[in-house]
Structure formats: structure tokens, C-alpha cells
Amino acid sequence: MEKILFISGHKIAKTGAHYRFDRLVEYAKNKYECLWLTPKREDLVDDDVICLDCSFKDTAKFAYILYFLASLKNFFTLFKLRGKISHIVVFGEHTLMLALFFKLVTKAKISVGVRSNVRKRYIIQRDELKGKKRIISDFYFSLKNIFLKNAYHRADQVIVQSEEAKINFIDEYKIPSNKVTYLYNDLPKIPEEYSGFSTNRIYKLKPESILFVGNATKIKGLDILLDAVIKTELQLKRIFIIGLNEESLSSSQKDCVNIARGKLDIDILGRKNNVIDYLLHCDLVIAPSREDQFPNVVLEALATLTPVIGSNVDGISVILKDDILLFEPHVDSLVSKLNELQKNHTYTDVIKCIKERTKVFSFNWEEKYFDILNEKYEK
């Protein structure tokens, strides 16, 4: 049976990328002999997958160096399989160095799933740096980008998440176009106990509760949402914020939260393993990101038939597409979009649009991903 090596650095799935990577392993175990280079898992791993432990102290200052060193103890195990592993599968740039090393060890092909636009994210975060910090950060980013360019050239295959992402990736790293393929993410699978609720849900005339899922960084645009909520004419009653705690807010974000709390309830809930409960009990999901290649929360909203609007960037615009669901990633544009929802027919139109968009992303994502790995996939 064909052997595939998966490499990841997460102990338990916390992000959309983590969940998708784990889905690939789960799918592959029925068709291939799977080896998984991973820190000791906090969740249950099936016996059908051979786990190669590379546990490390992920809170340490140089966590990625520790991760690399911890992985080396599997050198001889993988060296014995030299020429017998067909593919090494990784997501993102953090496991690239390890993948390149084990490519030399095993002679396997590398397939890299790219999950973000590294330069765009850096430019967004760079605005918050001043003086020496910015100079040092620019130097570090230049070195990182040189490494990424070389690493991607040595990879055998790169899979991005949209046609626009493919164009940007080729332009940034000067990779031959025949090495780069794009594949949309699909709708996540909703547990059976929720399926009846989502298909038979009753919508209000206007949204009263909002859900935001993300962190407090400028990339995710929480500041845009908080400012817009303060300024909108829409009569909101509650906001659920998942993915961060109050301690992670900046001083300006805390000020906005305090002002907004004079107008409505704000629940800052930290990380939640099951976002579905909140999706099914809120009236509107807002994704105000300044960069987001294919956010899972937007797809989860579609899967649960929860009305969702998002910023007109990257994969969000691919998923939502219709202008009625999109706004520009700045406060005034979101305020305008929220004010439109005061009109009954606008919210009804949003509901109709999201039901149509679900059809585009209902397919077997894992199967198509492995078709690309095996060069069987056609657009």
C-alpha cells in the first residue's frame, strides 16, 4: 500500500487549517498507509495511523526550533522508508523546513497547502510597529521571505485556496504556474443533532445578535466591527466574540468595548470547541478581516444557514461573492452595510443569498485534494 507522511505541529485542532489537515489524515487512512509526524495528540488518534512523536514545549521562546529538533529523533525510522513514501503533506510555512529535510531523507514529493498571504499579513501588522522595531521586523521578514521562496521552489506541488491566491502566490515567489493549483474549501460537516435545527430555523425580521470569531489582531478586523457597532443605526442587542479573551484586547479595543457596552451586551467568550451552538443562536455572522484566505467561520455560517456578511477581500469575497453580503474592510463601509439591514427586505435578501452560496461549496474536498496530489484533478 502506498505510504504518505503527514507533518504538523498542533497537539489538538484549534484553527480551521488544523481541522482541515486532520480531515485529510482521517480520509487518507482508508486508502494509504499513513505516517503522521506530530506532537503527542491531546485528542484520540486512530490506530490505523502510525504516529511519530515530536512533542516539544510549544510555549517556549524558540518553539519552532524545539519542534524541529524533537522531530529529528524520527530520522532513522524515516530513513529506513527511503524510496517507499510517495508524498509528504504539510500545511503552511511553519512545517516547511522540516518537510524539506525529510524530503532529502525519504526522497518523497512535497505537497504544501498554503493557507495565508504572508506578505499581506505582514504589511497589515507592520503599521503598528515604530522605529527600531519596524527595522528589525523588516529585516526578519526579508530573511523569512527568502527562505519561503527557496522552499516553495523545492516543493513539488503547492495548493492554494482560490484563483486570486494562485495569481498572488506565483507573482510573489516566481513559482512555475504548473506547480500551483487552487482548490476551494468545502462546507464543514454539521453534526446530525444540529441538522434539523439549521434547515428548519426561523429568522427574525432584522438581526439582533451578532457573532464574531477570530483573534484581537488587526488582521481579523475586530476594531472595525467594534467601531461600526457603536456608530450603526441598527438596533442590536448582543455580540458574541469567540476566539479571544479580554486580556488580549488592546487599550483602544477595550475602550471601544466599554463604549459599545453602553448600547448592547458583549460576551467575550475565549476559545470554544463548538462554534455551531453560537451560530445557530445568532442572527448574523460578521467577518471584517483585512486578510483571510478562506475563513472557516464563513463556511460554517453557510453550512448552518446563518446569515453572514464579510469584507471584500481574498477568500471572503470568493465565498460570499454577492455585493449584498460584502463590505470594504473599513468602519464606514460596515456601518453602511449594517444600516441597510434596518430594512426588512435587505435582511431577507441576505438570507436568500447565503442559501444560494451553500450550493457552490458542497463537494468532497478531501477527495479532490488527493486527486491533486495524484495529478488527477481538473478544473
N, C-alpha and C positions, 0 to 999 in steps of 0.2 A: 504494500500500500504506500502511496506517495506520502512523504513526510513534509510538514510545514512547521517552521519555527516562528512563533509569535513572541514579540518583545514589548513589554510595557512596564511602567514604573508605579502604577497605582495599586494599593492594597485592597481597595474597595471602590466601586464605581461611584463617583460624585458628580461628574460633569456629563454632558451629552456625548462628548467624544469617548469618555470611559465606557459608557453604556453601549455605544455602537461597537467599540473594539471587543467588548465581552460578547456581544451578539455574534460577531464574526467567528470567535473561538467556538461558541456553542454550535453554530451552524457547521463549521468545518469538522468537528469531531466525528460526525456521522459519515464523512466522505474521505477523510485523510487521517493519517497518524499525526497527532498534534503534540508538539512540544511547546511549553509556554514558559519563557524566562520572565519571572515575575517575583516581586516581593511576596512573602507569605501572605496569602489571602485571608481577609477577615470574614469573607463570605464563603460559602461552600463551593468548591471546585469539583466537577465531576471526575470520577476515577478514569474515565475514558481519555482524559487529557494528562499528559506527563508534565508535571510542574517542576521546573528547575529553579530552586530558590535563590533569590538575590536580594534578600532583606537588607535594609540599611536604615539608618536613623534619618528619616525624612525631614526632621525639624532642624537638623544641623546646618551650619553656615554654608558648607560646601557639599550639600546633599547629593548633587548630581555626580560629583567625583566619587563619593562614597558608593553611590549606586553602580557606577562603572566598575569600581574595584570589587564590590560584592559579586558582580556578575562574572568576574574572571575565574571564580572557583569552579565554574561550569566549563572551563576551557577544554579539559581533556574529554569530558563527556561528549561535547560537540565535535571535537577533533576526530573522534572515532567514527562520527557520522559524516565525515568529509565526503562530498560527492553524492550523498544519499538524501540530503534535504533539498527540495526543489525551490522553495521560496522562504524568504524572511519577511514577515509582515510587521510594519510599525506604523504608528500614528504620530504626527507632529515632529518637531525638531529636537525634542529632548532625548529621544532614543536613537537619534541618527548615528551618533559616534559609535555607539555600541553595535548597531546594525552593520556599519561599515567594517568594524573589527571582525565580527563573526561571519561576514561575507568572505573575508580572507581565510578564516578558519575552515568554513564549510563549503566554499565555492558555490553557495546558493545565490539566487537572484534576490535583489531587494525591491520590495514594493512599499512605497511610502504614501500614506494618506495624509495630505496637507489639510489642516483644519483652521488655519487663520492666515491673515495677511500680516506678516511680521513687520514690514516697513510701515504700513499704515498705522498699526497699533503703536509702534514706537513714536511716530510723529505726533499722534494724539497725546501720548503720555509725556512727551518731551516738552510740551508747552508749560508744564508745571515745574520744570527744572530751571534753575538760575545759576549763573556764574560758573564756578569750577565744577559743580555737579553736572551741569549740562555738557561741558567739555569732556569730562571723564566718561560720561554716559555715551556721548557721540563716538568716542574712541572705541569703547567696548562694543557698541553696535556695529561699527565698521568691521571689527575683527570677527564678530559673530556672522555678519553677512558674507564675509569672505569664506568662512568655514561652510556656511549653508550652500553657497554657490558651488563650491567644490564637492560637497557631499551629494547634492542633487545631481550633479553631473555623473557621479559614480553610481548613483542608484539606477536600477534597470527600468523602473516604472514609477510614475507619480500619478496619484489620483486626487484631483481637487473636486470641489463641490458644485461648481457652476461654470458655464461657458465664460462668463466675465472673469471668474477666478483663474481660469486657464490662461486667458489672454494676459492678465496681470502677472501671473507666475512666469510665463515664458519671457515676458518683457523684462522682469526683474532679474531673473537668473540666467537668461540666454540659453535655455534648455531646448533641444530639438523638439519640435511640436509632436513628433510621432511617439515621444516618450511620455507625453502628458495626456491624460484622459479625464473627463469630468463625469461625475455621477451625482445626481441629486440624492439627498437623504429622503427616506420614506417616512410615512406617518408611524409613530411608535405604536406598538400593540397595546390596546387598553384591556386591562383585566376584565374577565367576563362579568364579575359582580358589578362593574360600572357601566356596562354596555347599554343596558336598558335605560339607565338614568340619562345618558348622553343623547340617545336617539329620541327620547320622549320628553326632553327638557322643555320647560315653559319659560319663555323670555319676557322680561319686563318691557314696558313701553320705552324707557330710557335707562341707560346704565346708572347704577347707584354705587356699585362696588368695583374696584379695580385691583388687578393683580400685576405685580412686577416681580420678575425672577432674575437675579443677577448679583453682581457684587457692587461695591461702592466706587470702583474706578471710573475715571472719565469715559473710558471706552463704552461702558454699559449705559451711560446717559441718565443715571438716576437724578442728577442735578437738573436735567431738562424736565423730567417728569415732575419733580417737586415744585419747581418754579411755575410750571404750567398749571398744576393743580391749584396753586394759590391764586392765579390770575383768571382761570376759566369761569364762565358763567354757568357751566353745567353743575347741577345740584348733586354733588357726590356725597356719599355718606361714609365710605370706608375705603382704605387702601391696605392691601396685604402685601408686605415686602418680604420675599423669601430669598435666602442665599447670603445674607449678611446679618450682623448684629449691630447694635447702636454704637458700640465701641469702635467699629471700623469706619464710622462716618467722619468726614472732615468737619471742621468747625463751621464752615459755610453750609454744609448739608444739614448739620444739627440745627442751625438757625432756621433753615427752611422747614425742617420737620416741626419745630416748635411753632412757627407761624401757621403752618398748614393744620396743625392740631387744634388751632382755634376755629377751624372751619369744618373739620371732619375727623373721624377716628383713623389712626395709623397704627397698624400692627406690624412690628418688625420682628420676624419670626426665626431668623437664623436659617441654617440648612434644614431641609426637610427631605426625607427619602421618598415620600409620596406626594408629589405636587397635584396629582389628579383630584384629590379631595377638594383642594382650593380652586382648581379650575372649574369644577362642577358647581361651586357655590359662589362664584363671582360673575359679574355681568360683562366684564371687558378686561382683556389682557392687553397691556401696552409694552412694546419692545422699542425703547427710544435709543438704541445703541448707535454709536458713531462708527463702529466697525463690528460686523458679526457675519460670518460666512454662511452659516445655515443653522440659526439658533433652534435648539430643541424645544424650547418653550412655545415657540410659534407653531411648530408642528404638533405639539401636544394639544395646543388650543384647537387646532383644526380637527385633530383626532377625537376630541371630546365635544366638537361643535360649539366651542366657546368663542364668542365674538372677539376678534383680535385686530389691533392696528399696530403699525410699526414704522420705523424710519425708513426712508427711501434710500437704503444703502445695501450693497453686497447681496447676500443671500436672502435677506428680508424682503427686498423688492422682487426677487425671483419667486419666493413662496407666495407672497400676497398679490403682487402684480397690479391689481386694480387700484386706480388713484383714490378711490373712496376709502381704501384700507391703509393708505400711505401718507406720511407727512415728512417734511425735511427735518434733519436732526438738530433743530434749534427750538427754543421756547415758543416764539411767536407762531410758528407753524403748528406745533402741537396744541397750543391754545385755540387756534382757529379750528383745528380738527375736532377738539372736544366741544367747542361751541356749536359746531354743526350737529353734534349728537343731541342737542336740545330739541331738534326737530324729530318728531316721531318716525317719519319715513326714512331719515338718514340711518338710524339705528337698524331699522328693518332691512334696508339695503345692505348694510354691513353683514347682517345675519345671512342674507341670500348669497352674498359673495363668498363668505367663508365655506358655505356648503358646497359651492361650485369648485373651490380650490382644493377641497379634500380629494377630488377625483384624480387630480394630477399626480398626487404623491402616494397613491395606493398601489404598491407593487412590491415584489420580493427583492428587497435591497441587498440582502446577503448573497442571493443567487447571482445578481448582476455584478456584484463586487468580485466574486470569484470567476465569473465569465471574463472580466477584465484581466484578472491575474493569469488566466489561462488563454488570454488573447482571443476570446470568442465573442466579445461584446461589440455590438454595432449600434450606433445612434439611430 
